[in-house]
Amino acid sequence: MGAVKGKKLEPLKCPLCDGFTSKRITALEEHLLSHHGRGAQDVWDSLNGGRPTCACGCGGDVRWNGWGKGYSRVVNGHNGSIYAVCSPEEAARIAEERAAALRGRSSWAKGLTKETDGRIAARAAATAEGRRAAFSEGQLQAWNRGLTKETDGRIAEAAAGLRRAYAEEELTPWAKGLTKETDDRVMKMSERVSMSLQQRSIRERLDDLKRLSHDEIQRRIQATGDLEVVDGLGSYVNDASKVIVVRCKKCGEEFQGSLRVLGKGRCFKCAPGGSVAQEAVARFVESLGVEVRRNDRRTISMELDIFVPGKMLAVEYNGLYWHSHVNKSPQYHSNKTRLAGESGVSLVHVFEDEWRDKRPIVESIIRAKLGLCTDKLGARKCRVVPLSSGDRKAFFDSNHLDGDVRAEAAWGLISGDELVYGLSLRRPFHKKYDGCLEVARCCPARNWSIAGGLSRLIGEVRRHAQVVGVDRVMTYVDTRLGGSGRGYELSGFKRSGETVPRWWWTDMGSRFNRFKYKADPATGRSESEVAEEAGVVKIWGCENVIYEMAV
């Protein structure tokens, strides 16, 4: 907490022992963790009767803001009604202050619409996008979701009122007599319907690809010997449909799920939690000697698959089907990363195929984020060597999650006879960076931490750029892996912007580079038609942050 002019900072005492005082909140939090093995939030909860819920009465979990501030009073967006979150006296006082401030004044937007004023149009577009994302990610939910006029009197009354108004021509459809050729709104609606039908077509095609016989479904589920199918085969559509009822032979519990989950043979009662692979990630993190919370909903407004409170690190396991464009919006992973960051949590997203095919690299990344690398060394104790194309390829394919790419130059740091850090340079793809060099790949060897490794190799980058006559170097930092770009900033780079969320194609088993399936001018097929024919859909990651440096 920064100093406030004119205010004297009072010493903070440890609530768990008599041996510590400090005026710094961060020092107190470090003391609680190092001497008592407990996070500040955990201690706060125990001293204050547990975590509070939203003051509006919704029961939602509020945000933790650190020892200095404690918890927020309400969930973000739930403070709209002062009467819901304040005492009657306080609410009346606030209402009178607001009314007094507005008396005699007219709204700047009075009489304006989004069709006549750019400011209102921009605000309307931003609000619409935000609400679409909030509804798609479950942060907002319609009050009438799941209700019908047969089950709820309010809906029945509204429906009857509308029927009467249209019948008596008090109301007329706004689109009456309009077509997509004569009205932009109708045209946009037509485009949205077309896109929805296209997505439905993709889902139906995927369903057909995954449809199995009843005997095969039963065989796959009962292969482990722990579960037996008791019902639901007649309702099976694909391996993601949660319609199959099974009984656990160990505990006798009956429950319903999908073939994709039940085929792993896991009983929800005997082994609660996420998928088998997600549980494997959680167990690996636990094996590093840290406390792990599974399916944590207390820290941010969305669920964190694996959360390490002592390190403020979270790991998300992203199955390719459930996290593809069929089920998640392009902003889903970015929004979750942003929400985590606002609460001080570094979030790492791991895709299903990465854990399956590149597990040693994923484990090394998690170790590094926790500060638990098995081998540590200072860059000054290493010697710099240029890397041949063969050495470069072998190093990055073994140590970088995206593997190697073609490059015009590469260097490494050698300790003894071992290559422990590597960096490669290439020419950027985008024309806006013509005349630049791009740091294409940069990482330590698995399970190594090389202090100052990036800074030392950036010195080689500067020298190479001067030799080839380039005055600017840029790079991308992938925020999906918890990257902050701090190392580049210390090496002389400055943040210059960010990209849209990164994306790939997926067939639900693996991911492919976005350039693999492109529009085919020779046959007149669009990108979506090429992708549909190949049986792939998009899957989104997070933004890349762009850094640049003048040489």
C-alpha positions as CSV (number, residue, x, y, z in Angstrom):
1,M,0.0,0.0,0.0
2,G,1.4,3.4,-0.9
3,A,1.9,6.2,1.6
4,V,-0.9,8.7,2.0
5,K,0.2,12.3,2.6
6,G,-0.5,13.5,6.1
7,K,-1.5,10.0,7.3
8,K,0.8,8.2,9.8
9,L,1.2,4.5,9.0
10,E,0.5,2.3,12.0
11,P,2.5,-0.9,12.6
12,L,0.7,-4.1,11.6
13,K,1.0,-7.0,14.1
14,C,0.8,-10.7,13.1
15,P,-2.5,-12.0,14.3
16,L,-1.1,-15.5,14.8
17,C,2.0,-14.7,16.9
18,D,3.6,-11.9,19.0
19,G,7.0,-11.9,17.2
20,F,6.3,-9.8,14.1
21,T,5.3,-6.2,13.4
22,S,5.7,-4.2,10.2
23,K,4.2,-1.1,8.5
24,R,4.2,-3.0,5.1
25,I,1.2,-5.1,4.3
26,T,3.3,-7.2,1.8
27,A,5.8,-8.0,4.6
28,L,3.0,-9.2,6.8
29,E,1.6,-11.4,4.0
30,E,5.0,-12.9,3.4
31,H,5.4,-13.5,7.1
32,L,2.1,-15.4,7.3
33,L,3.1,-17.6,4.4
34,S,6.7,-18.3,5.4
35,H,6.3,-18.7,9.2
36,H,2.8,-20.0,9.5
37,G,2.3,-21.7,6.1
38,R,-1.0,-19.8,5.5
39,G,-2.1,-17.3,2.9
40,A,-3.3,-13.9,4.0
41,Q,-6.8,-14.6,2.7
42,D,-7.0,-17.9,4.7
43,V,-6.0,-16.1,7.9
44,W,-8.5,-13.2,7.2
45,D,-11.3,-15.8,6.7
46,S,-10.5,-17.5,10.0
47,L,-10.4,-14.2,11.9
48,N,-13.6,-12.8,10.4
49,G,-15.9,-15.7,10.4
50,G,-15.3,-16.9,6.8
51,R,-15.7,-15.4,3.4
52,P,-18.6,-12.9,3.1
53,T,-21.2,-13.1,0.3
54,C,-22.5,-10.3,-1.9
55,A,-24.3,-7.6,0.0
56,C,-27.1,-7.5,-2.6
57,G,-28.4,-10.8,-1.3
58,C,-27.6,-13.0,-4.4
59,G,-25.2,-15.2,-2.3
60,G,-22.4,-14.7,-4.8
61,D,-18.7,-14.8,-3.8
62,V,-17.1,-11.4,-3.6
63,R,-13.5,-10.6,-4.6
64,W,-10.5,-10.7,-2.3
65,N,-8.6,-7.4,-2.5
66,G,-5.6,-8.2,-0.2
67,W,-5.0,-7.8,3.5
68,G,-5.2,-4.0,3.3
69,K,-8.8,-3.9,1.9
70,G,-10.2,-7.3,2.7
71,Y,-13.2,-8.3,0.5
72,S,-15.3,-6.3,-1.9
73,R,-18.8,-5.5,-0.6
74,V,-20.6,-6.7,-3.7
75,V,-19.9,-8.8,-6.8
76,N,-18.9,-6.7,-9.8
77,G,-22.1,-5.1,-11.3
78,H,-24.3,-5.9,-8.3
79,N,-24.1,-2.5,-6.7
80,G,-26.7,-1.0,-9.1
81,S,-29.4,-0.8,-6.4
82,I,-28.4,1.2,-3.3
83,Y,-31.5,-0.1,-1.6
84,A,-30.1,-3.7,-1.9
85,V,-26.6,-3.0,-0.6
86,C,-27.1,-0.1,1.9
87,S,-29.0,0.4,5.1
88,P,-32.4,2.3,4.6
89,E,-30.9,5.5,6.1
90,E,-27.8,5.4,4.0
91,A,-29.7,4.6,0.8
92,A,-32.1,7.5,1.4
93,R,-29.1,9.9,2.0
94,I,-27.4,8.7,-1.2
95,A,-30.6,9.0,-3.2
96,E,-31.2,12.6,-2.0
97,E,-27.6,13.6,-2.9
98,R,-28.0,12.2,-6.4
99,A,-31.3,13.9,-6.9
100,A,-30.0,17.2,-5.7
101,A,-27.0,17.0,-8.0
102,L,-29.4,16.4,-11.0
103,R,-32.1,19.0,-10.2
104,G,-32.3,21.7,-12.9
105,R,-30.0,19.8,-15.2
106,S,-30.9,17.8,-18.4
107,S,-29.1,14.8,-19.6
108,W,-26.4,15.4,-22.3
109,A,-28.0,12.5,-24.2
110,K,-31.6,13.8,-24.1
111,G,-33.2,13.3,-27.5
112,L,-30.1,11.5,-29.0
113,T,-30.0,8.0,-30.3
114,K,-27.3,5.6,-31.5
115,E,-28.4,6.5,-35.1
116,T,-27.8,10.2,-34.5
117,D,-24.8,10.4,-32.1
118,G,-21.5,8.5,-32.4
119,R,-20.9,8.5,-28.6
120,I,-24.1,6.7,-27.9
121,A,-23.5,4.3,-30.8
122,A,-20.1,3.4,-29.4
123,R,-21.4,3.0,-25.9
124,A,-24.3,0.8,-27.1
125,A,-21.9,-1.4,-29.1
126,A,-19.6,-1.8,-26.1
127,T,-22.5,-2.6,-23.8
128,A,-23.9,-5.2,-26.2
129,E,-20.6,-6.9,-26.6
130,G,-20.0,-7.0,-22.9
131,R,-23.4,-8.4,-22.1
132,R,-23.1,-11.1,-24.9
133,A,-19.8,-12.2,-23.4
134,A,-21.2,-12.1,-19.8
135,F,-24.2,-14.3,-20.8
136,S,-22.1,-16.7,-22.8
137,E,-19.7,-17.2,-19.9
138,G,-22.4,-17.6,-17.3
139,Q,-21.6,-14.3,-15.4
140,L,-25.2,-13.1,-16.2
141,Q,-28.3,-15.2,-16.5
142,A,-31.8,-14.3,-17.6
143,W,-34.4,-14.3,-14.8
144,N,-36.8,-16.3,-17.0
145,R,-34.4,-18.9,-18.1
146,G,-36.1,-22.3,-18.2
147,L,-39.5,-20.8,-17.5
148,T,-42.5,-20.9,-19.8
149,K,-46.0,-19.4,-19.9
150,E,-47.2,-22.8,-18.7
151,T,-45.0,-22.8,-15.6
152,D,-44.8,-19.0,-14.7
153,G,-47.8,-16.6,-14.4
154,R,-45.7,-13.5,-15.2
155,I,-44.7,-15.0,-18.6
156,A,-48.2,-16.1,-19.3
157,E,-49.6,-12.6,-18.5
158,A,-47.0,-10.9,-20.7
159,A,-47.7,-13.3,-23.6
160,A,-51.4,-12.7,-23.4
161,G,-50.8,-8.9,-23.4
162,L,-48.7,-9.1,-26.5
163,R,-51.2,-11.2,-28.4
164,R,-53.9,-8.7,-27.6
165,A,-51.8,-5.7,-28.6
166,Y,-50.9,-7.3,-31.9
167,A,-54.5,-8.4,-32.6
168,E,-55.8,-4.9,-31.9
169,E,-53.0,-3.4,-33.9
170,E,-51.7,-1.4,-30.9
171,L,-48.4,-2.9,-31.9
172,T,-47.0,-3.8,-35.3
173,P,-43.8,-5.8,-36.0
174,W,-40.9,-3.4,-36.6
175,A,-39.8,-5.5,-39.6
176,K,-43.2,-5.6,-41.3
177,G,-42.7,-5.1,-45.0
178,L,-38.9,-4.9,-44.8
179,T,-36.4,-7.2,-46.4
180,K,-32.6,-7.7,-46.2
181,E,-32.4,-5.8,-49.5
182,T,-34.1,-2.7,-48.1
183,D,-33.1,-2.6,-44.4
184,D,-29.7,-3.1,-42.8
185,R,-31.1,-4.4,-39.6
186,V,-32.9,-7.2,-41.4
187,M,-29.8,-8.0,-43.3
188,K,-27.7,-8.3,-40.1
189,M,-30.4,-10.5,-38.6
190,S,-30.3,-12.7,-41.7
191,E,-26.5,-13.0,-41.4
192,R,-26.7,-14.1,-37.7
193,V,-29.3,-16.7,-38.5
194,S,-27.2,-18.0,-41.4
195,M,-24.2,-18.3,-39.0
196,S,-26.3,-20.1,-36.4
197,L,-27.5,-22.6,-39.0
198,Q,-23.9,-23.1,-40.1
199,Q,-22.8,-23.8,-36.5
200,R,-25.7,-26.2,-36.2
201,S,-24.6,-28.0,-39.3
202,I,-21.1,-28.4,-37.9
203,R,-22.5,-29.8,-34.6
204,E,-24.8,-32.3,-36.5
205,R,-21.8,-33.4,-38.7
206,L,-19.7,-33.9,-35.6
207,D,-22.5,-35.9,-34.0
208,D,-22.7,-38.2,-37.0
209,L,-18.9,-38.8,-36.9
210,K,-19.1,-39.7,-33.2
211,R,-22.3,-41.9,-33.2
212,L,-21.6,-45.4,-32.0
213,S,-23.6,-48.6,-31.5
214,H,-25.1,-49.4,-28.2
215,D,-22.9,-52.4,-27.7
216,E,-19.8,-50.3,-28.4
217,I,-20.9,-47.6,-25.9
218,Q,-21.5,-50.3,-23.3
219,R,-18.2,-52.0,-24.0
220,R,-16.2,-48.7,-23.6
221,I,-17.8,-47.7,-20.4
222,Q,-17.6,-51.1,-18.7
223,A,-14.1,-51.9,-19.9
224,T,-12.5,-50.7,-16.7
225,G,-14.7,-53.0,-14.6
226,D,-15.9,-50.3,-12.1
227,L,-19.0,-49.0,-13.9
228,E,-22.0,-50.7,-15.5
229,V,-24.6,-49.1,-17.8
230,V,-28.1,-49.2,-16.5
231,D,-30.0,-46.7,-18.8
232,G,-29.8,-43.9,-21.4
233,L,-28.4,-45.7,-24.4
234,G,-31.5,-44.9,-26.4
235,S,-30.9,-41.2,-26.0
236,Y,-27.2,-41.3,-27.1
237,V,-26.3,-38.6,-29.7
238,N,-22.5,-38.3,-29.4
239,D,-19.7,-38.9,-26.8
240,A,-20.4,-35.4,-25.3
241,S,-24.1,-35.9,-24.6
242,K,-24.7,-36.5,-20.8
243,V,-27.5,-39.0,-21.1
244,I,-26.1,-42.4,-20.1
245,V,-26.9,-43.6,-16.6
246,V,-24.4,-45.9,-14.9
247,R,-23.9,-47.6,-11.5
248,C,-20.6,-47.8,-9.6
249,K,-19.9,-51.4,-8.6
250,K,-17.8,-50.2,-5.6
251,C,-20.2,-47.7,-3.9
252,G,-23.5,-48.5,-5.6
253,E,-24.0,-44.8,-6.6
254,E,-26.0,-44.2,-9.8
255,F,-25.3,-41.1,-11.8
256,Q,-25.6,-39.7,-15.4
257,G,-22.8,-38.5,-17.7
258,S,-21.3,-38.6,-21.2
259,L,-19.4,-41.4,-22.9
260,R,-16.4,-39.1,-23.0
261,V,-16.3,-38.9,-19.2
262,L,-17.8,-42.3,-18.3
263,G,-15.4,-44.1,-20.6
264,K,-12.6,-43.2,-18.2
265,G,-14.2,-45.5,-15.6
266,R,-14.3,-42.8,-12.9
267,C,-17.1,-42.7,-10.3
268,F,-18.2,-39.1,-9.5
269,K,-18.6,-40.1,-5.8
270,C,-15.5,-42.2,-5.3
271,A,-13.3,-39.9,-7.3
272,P,-14.8,-36.4,-7.5
273,G,-13.3,-33.5,-9.5
274,G,-12.7,-32.8,-13.2
275,S,-11.6,-35.1,-16.0
276,V,-9.0,-37.8,-15.5
277,A,-6.4,-35.7,-17.4
278,Q,-7.3,-32.6,-15.3
279,E,-6.8,-34.7,-12.1
280,A,-3.4,-35.8,-13.4
281,V,-2.4,-32.2,-13.8
282,A,-3.6,-31.5,-10.3
283,R,-1.7,-34.4,-8.8
284,F,1.5,-33.3,-10.6
285,V,1.2,-29.8,-9.1
286,E,0.6,-31.4,-5.7
287,S,3.7,-33.6,-6.1
288,L,5.7,-30.3,-6.1
289,G,4.9,-29.8,-2.4
290,V,2.3,-27.1,-2.7
291,E,-1.3,-26.8,-1.6
292,V,-3.8,-27.3,-4.4
293,R,-7.5,-26.3,-4.5
294,R,-9.5,-28.2,-7.2
295,N,-12.5,-26.5,-9.0
296,D,-12.0,-23.3,-6.9
297,R,-14.9,-20.8,-7.1
298,R,-13.8,-18.6,-4.2
299,T,-11.0,-16.6,-5.8
300,I,-12.6,-15.1,-9.0
301,S,-16.1,-15.1,-10.4
302,M,-15.3,-18.1,-12.7
303,E,-14.2,-21.6,-11.7
304,L,-10.4,-22.2,-11.6
305,D,-9.6,-25.9,-12.3
306,I,-6.4,-26.0,-10.3
307,F,-5.5,-23.2,-7.9
308,V,-2.3,-22.9,-5.8
309,P,-3.2,-20.2,-3.2
310,G,0.3,-20.0,-1.7
311,K,1.7,-19.0,-5.1
312,M,-1.4,-17.2,-6.6
313,L,-1.0,-19.5,-9.6
314,A,-3.9,-21.3,-11.4
315,V,-3.8,-23.9,-14.2
316,E,-6.7,-24.5,-16.5
317,Y,-7.1,-27.8,-18.3
318,N,-8.9,-27.1,-21.6
319,G,-10.4,-30.1,-23.4
320,L,-10.4,-29.5,-27.2
321,Y,-14.1,-30.2,-27.7
322,W,-15.5,-28.3,-24.7
323,H,-13.2,-25.3,-25.3
324,S,-13.5,-25.1,-29.1
325,H,-15.6,-22.5,-30.9
326,V,-18.6,-24.9,-30.8
327,N,-18.8,-24.3,-27.0
328,K,-16.7,-21.3,-26.1
329,S,-16.6,-17.7,-27.4
330,P,-13.4,-16.2,-28.9
331,Q,-13.0,-14.1,-25.7
332,Y,-13.7,-16.8,-23.1
333,H,-10.0,-17.7,-22.3
334,S,-8.9,-14.0,-22.5
335,N,-11.7,-12.9,-20.1
336,K,-10.8,-15.6,-17.6
337,T,-7.1,-14.6,-17.7
338,R,-8.1,-11.0,-17.2
339,L,-10.3,-11.7,-14.3
340,A,-7.6,-13.8,-12.7
341,G,-5.0,-11.1,-13.2
342,E,-7.3,-8.5,-11.6
343,S,-7.3,-10.7,-8.4
344,G,-3.5,-11.1,-8.6
345,V,-3.6,-14.7,-10.0
346,S,-1.3,-15.8,-12.8
347,L,-3.3,-18.2,-15.0
348,V,-1.8,-20.9,-17.3
349,H,-4.1,-22.5,-19.9
350,V,-3.1,-26.1,-20.9
351,F,-4.8,-27.6,-23.9
352,E,-5.7,-31.3,-24.0
353,D,-3.2,-32.2,-26.8
354,E,-0.3,-30.4,-25.0
355,W,-0.7,-32.4,-21.9
356,R,-1.0,-35.6,-23.9
357,D,1.8,-35.0,-26.4
358,K,4.2,-32.5,-24.7
359,R,3.7,-33.3,-21.0
360,P,7.4,-32.8,-20.0
361,I,7.4,-29.2,-21.5
362,V,4.0,-28.4,-19.7
363,E,5.4,-29.7,-16.4
364,S,8.5,-27.6,-16.8
365,I,6.4,-24.5,-17.5
366,I,4.4,-25.1,-14.3
367,R,7.5,-25.7,-12.3
368,A,8.9,-22.4,-13.5
369,K,5.7,-20.5,-12.7
370,L,5.9,-21.9,-9.2
371,G,9.6,-21.0,-8.9
372,L,10.5,-24.7,-8.4
373,C,12.8,-25.5,-11.3
374,T,15.2,-28.3,-10.4
375,D,18.3,-26.6,-11.9
376,K,19.2,-22.9,-11.5
377,L,22.1,-20.9,-12.9
378,G,23.1,-17.3,-13.6
379,A,23.6,-16.4,-17.3
380,R,27.1,-15.0,-16.6
381,K,28.3,-18.5,-15.8
382,C,27.4,-19.7,-19.3
383,R,29.1,-19.1,-22.6
384,V,27.2,-17.9,-25.7
385,V,27.4,-20.0,-28.9
386,P,25.7,-19.7,-32.3
387,L,23.3,-22.6,-33.0
388,S,23.2,-24.5,-36.2
389,S,19.8,-25.2,-37.8
390,G,20.0,-28.8,-36.5
391,D,20.8,-27.8,-32.9
392,R,18.2,-25.1,-32.9
393,K,15.5,-27.4,-34.1
394,A,16.4,-30.1,-31.7
395,F,16.4,-27.7,-28.7
396,F,13.1,-25.9,-29.4
397,D,11.2,-29.0,-30.4
398,S,12.2,-30.5,-27.0
399,N,11.8,-27.4,-24.9
400,H,9.3,-24.9,-26.5
401,L,5.6,-25.6,-26.4
402,D,5.2,-24.4,-30.0
403,G,8.3,-26.2,-31.3
404,D,10.8,-24.8,-33.7
405,V,10.3,-22.4,-36.6
406,R,12.6,-21.4,-39.5
407,A,15.0,-18.6,-38.4
408,E,17.9,-16.6,-39.9
409,A,20.0,-16.7,-36.7
410,A,20.0,-18.4,-33.3
411,W,22.2,-18.5,-30.2
412,G,22.3,-20.6,-27.0
413,L,23.8,-20.5,-23.5
414,I,26.1,-23.5,-22.7
415,S,26.8,-24.7,-19.2
416,G,29.5,-27.3,-19.3
417,D,28.5,-29.3,-22.3
418,E,24.7,-28.7,-22.0
419,L,22.6,-26.2,-23.9
420,V,20.4,-24.6,-21.2
421,Y,18.9,-21.6,-23.0
422,G,18.1,-20.7,-26.6
423,L,16.9,-17.8,-28.8
424,S,16.1,-17.5,-32.5
425,L,15.5,-14.6,-34.9
426,R,13.4,-14.4,-38.0
427,R,11.8,-11.8,-40.3
428,P,8.2,-11.0,-39.2
429,F,5.2,-12.2,-41.3
430,H,3.2,-9.0,-41.1
431,K,4.0,-6.2,-43.6
432,K,3.6,-3.6,-40.9
433,Y,6.9,-4.9,-39.4
434,D,8.9,-4.9,-42.6
435,G,12.4,-3.9,-41.9
436,C,12.2,-5.4,-38.4
437,L,13.6,-8.6,-36.8
438,E,11.4,-10.8,-34.7
439,V,12.4,-12.9,-31.7
440,A,10.7,-16.1,-32.9
441,R,11.5,-18.5,-30.1
442,C,13.1,-18.0,-26.6
443,C,13.1,-20.4,-23.7
444,P,15.3,-22.2,-21.2
445,A,15.9,-26.0,-21.3
446,R,13.2,-28.0,-19.5
447,N,13.4,-27.6,-15.7
448,W,16.1,-25.0,-15.9
449,S,16.0,-21.4,-14.6
450,I,18.6,-19.1,-16.1
451,A,18.7,-15.8,-14.3
452,G,19.5,-13.1,-16.9
453,G,19.4,-15.5,-19.8
454,L,17.2,-13.4,-22.0
455,S,19.1,-10.2,-21.4
456,R,22.4,-11.8,-22.3
457,L,21.1,-13.2,-25.6
458,I,19.4,-9.9,-26.5
459,G,23.0,-8.5,-26.6
460,E,23.6,-10.9,-29.5
461,V,20.4,-9.8,-31.1
462,R,21.5,-6.2,-31.0
463,R,24.8,-7.0,-32.6
464,H,23.2,-9.1,-35.3
465,A,20.7,-6.3,-36.1
466,Q,23.4,-3.8,-36.5
467,V,25.3,-6.1,-38.9
468,V,22.3,-6.7,-41.1
469,G,21.2,-3.0,-41.0
470,V,18.0,-3.4,-39.0
471,D,17.1,-0.7,-36.4
472,R,14.1,-2.4,-34.7
473,V,13.4,-5.7,-33.1
474,M,9.9,-7.0,-32.0
475,T,8.4,-10.1,-30.4
476,Y,5.1,-11.6,-29.1
477,V,4.4,-12.7,-25.5
478,D,1.6,-15.3,-25.2
479,T,-0.6,-14.4,-22.2
480,R,-2.2,-17.9,-22.3
481,L,0.9,-19.2,-20.5
482,G,0.9,-16.5,-17.8
483,G,3.5,-14.4,-19.7
484,S,3.9,-10.8,-18.5
485,G,6.8,-9.7,-20.7
486,R,8.7,-8.5,-17.6
487,G,11.9,-10.1,-18.9
488,Y,11.7,-8.3,-22.2
489,E,11.1,-5.0,-20.4
490,L,14.2,-5.5,-18.4
491,S,16.1,-6.2,-21.6
492,G,15.1,-2.9,-23.2
493,F,11.8,-3.7,-24.9
494,K,8.7,-1.6,-24.6
495,R,5.1,-2.8,-24.9
496,S,3.5,-1.4,-28.1
497,G,0.2,-3.2,-28.3
498,E,-1.6,-6.6,-28.3
499,T,-3.1,-8.9,-30.9
500,V,-6.6,-10.4,-31.0
501,P,-6.9,-13.8,-29.2
502,R,-4.7,-16.3,-30.9
503,W,-6.4,-19.3,-32.5
504,W,-6.0,-22.7,-34.1
505,W,-8.1,-25.3,-36.0
506,T,-9.1,-28.5,-34.1
507,D,-10.6,-31.8,-35.1
508,M,-11.3,-32.4,-31.3
509,G,-8.3,-34.6,-31.1
510,S,-5.4,-32.2,-32.0
511,R,-4.8,-28.6,-32.9
512,F,-3.5,-27.3,-36.2
513,N,-1.9,-24.0,-37.3
514,R,-4.5,-21.4,-38.5
515,F,-2.8,-21.3,-41.9
516,K,-3.4,-25.0,-42.6
517,Y,-7.0,-24.5,-43.8
518,K,-7.5,-21.3,-45.9
519,A,-9.9,-20.2,-48.6
520,D,-9.1,-21.9,-51.9
521,P,-9.5,-19.4,-54.8
522,A,-8.9,-22.2,-57.4
523,T,-12.1,-23.9,-56.4
524,G,-14.0,-20.9,-55.1
525,R,-14.3,-22.4,-51.6
526,S,-14.3,-20.0,-48.6
527,E,-12.3,-20.7,-45.5
528,S,-15.4,-21.9,-43.6
529,E,-16.2,-24.3,-46.5
530,V,-12.6,-25.7,-46.5
531,A,-12.7,-26.2,-42.7
532,E,-16.1,-27.8,-42.8
533,E,-14.9,-30.3,-45.4
534,A,-11.9,-31.1,-43.3
535,G,-14.0,-31.6,-40.2
536,V,-12.3,-28.8,-38.1
537,V,-13.5,-25.8,-36.1
538,K,-11.7,-22.9,-34.5
539,I,-10.3,-23.0,-30.9
540,W,-9.2,-19.8,-29.2
541,G,-6.4,-18.9,-26.8
542,C,-5.5,-15.5,-25.4
543,E,-3.9,-12.3,-26.8
544,N,-0.3,-11.9,-27.6
545,V,1.3,-8.8,-26.1
546,I,3.6,-7.0,-28.7
547,Y,7.0,-5.7,-27.5
548,E,9.4,-3.6,-29.6
549,M,13.0,-2.3,-29.1
550,A,15.0,0.2,-31.0
551,V,18.5,-1.1,-31.7
